[in-house]
Amino acid sequence: MKNKISETGRIVASSLAIGLLFSSPSAQASDAGTSADYVISGGMIYPGGADPYVGDIAISGDKIIFVGPRYSGTAGKTIDAKGMIVSPGFIDTHTHVGDALSSELPAARLVLPFLTQGVTTAFVGVDGGGATDISAVFAEGSGLDYGINFASYIGLGALRRTVIGSDDRAPTAAELDEMVTLVDTAMCEGALGLSTGLFYAPQSYAKEGEVITLAKVAAKHGGVYDSHIRDESSYTIGLEGAVAEALDIGKEAGIPVHIAHIKALGVDVHGEAPDIIAAVEKAQAAGQIVHADQYPWSASGTGLDASLLPRWAQDGGREATLERFDDPEQLAKIKIEMTDNLRRRGGPDSLLITSGSDDVKGKTLAEIAAETGVDPVQAAINVLRRFEVRVASFNQDEADIAAFMTQPWVMTSSDASIGHPRYYASYARKYDTYVKDRKVINLRQFVDQSTSVPATLFSLEGRGTLSKGAFADVVVFDPESYAPRATFIEPTLFSTGVQTVFVNGVLAIDKGLPTGKAAGRPLPRKSGSDGC
């Protein structure tokens, strides 16, 4: 494992090194006399980690058996891809589709919002969420079918809720031992590593030492430390302080660090992207493995409570928060901090409610305040008294987004969550907005950041490239019409332009339409000589 990690570190240091891992089309073996189930013919192939070329791809069973300029064997079906882009299936390293994948409804488990964008693999259990029982996440022996492949983390939030609850306190020695055991078991069951959401209660109550202890367990098994860092803004320790904490955890635990949905959130930290990039590159130069993912939106998606409430007001969970609302002295303190948090996020016009009842959904906090005749902070409290709601928080600067996007160690993600268009449109938007329109990155960078980079850095063997012997996860899209349709008002509109998607050699999207076939697989991390 040590040699593998060292190689990965060198890959992170230079995007050019990624291309050296994969064979060129001229290196393919002769296809004379071979027989394929499918041939994708005449498309512009972006193989992942290498330059594009026009050629053919032959698929037999769940594997690619040929990639090159021209396939001369036989085929059960030929797909004409002239004028199309042919890419490995996209790998989304930060999603919230665990509920869809565990649904009793086969249609939900297809995860069509992803397939219709070309996403064939997703990571779940992020932000410290998910379940502690990873074998149950992978549904071993259940016979369930899935539209996409998926891997999972073990989350600090799930651990704390299982062992401690929602209280603001450190674990006892016995509780910490219990969490250590749960992490150890999860890693042996195939977890990618430990994920945290240190911004969110009750994870925000965890001190750095607690996280290091748990991260060391994941490190022992060759895992990754993935973190929604403690502060992406100026709430507590600041963006730079939170990045420094993540790097320190990685260094002390001896584990690769992955910064989830990297961003500079809020007016107080706009323009700090170059400083964050410099801090990461300094750590990389010192020998640490550090990388990140990013979703291509200026608006994040989170809870109204997480956006505005102070963390102390959430100690003990929702019922305790509501009791504090009823205490005039505590309510006064809450309002003071909420006022500053609202300023930090750009004001009441920057928070769009994306869930809840019709009288609030689709409206900004400013609009709700005006309609109800109260100030925005009181309007937020009135909503929170009724129910927990999601918001789209418009809080990022495009210059920061572009600065992060151009880094070779930043990969594509969606942070897909209900009520935000990123669930249905992140990959389509990244291509349409940042490749085609604004030209922040080029098409090869888009493909690599969405395929070979995450596959290499997370050791997803046989994924992320179009090469002989690789699993046949393939997307064919029209470079002219590949685009998002989902908006913040209508977030559930499918993207356009994807013509064909294969998942493990099974045709999932054909001529732009779902086939209904589910061929995705759980992707547990392979354990080696790590004590499992």
FENVEN-V681176 format. One record per helix or strand of 3 or more residues. SS is the DSSP state (H for helix, E for strand). FROM is the first residue (numbers start at 0). LEN is the number of residues. If there is no record, write none. Layout:
SS_FROM_LEN, SS_FROM_LEN
//
This chain:
H_1_12, H_15_4, H_24_3, E_34_12, E_52_8, E_62_6, E_73_7, E_83_5, E_89_3, H_97_4, H_105_4, H_111_4, E_118_6, H_133_4, E_148_4, H_155_8, H_172_16, E_192_5, H_202_3, H_207_13, E_223_5, H_237_16, E_255_4, H_272_13, E_289_5, E_298_5, H_303_5, H_310_4, H_317_8, H_327_17, H_347_3, E_350_3, H_364_8, H_375_11, E_389_5, H_397_8, E_409_3, H_421_16, H_442_8, H_451_6, E_473_5, E_497_6, E_505_5
//
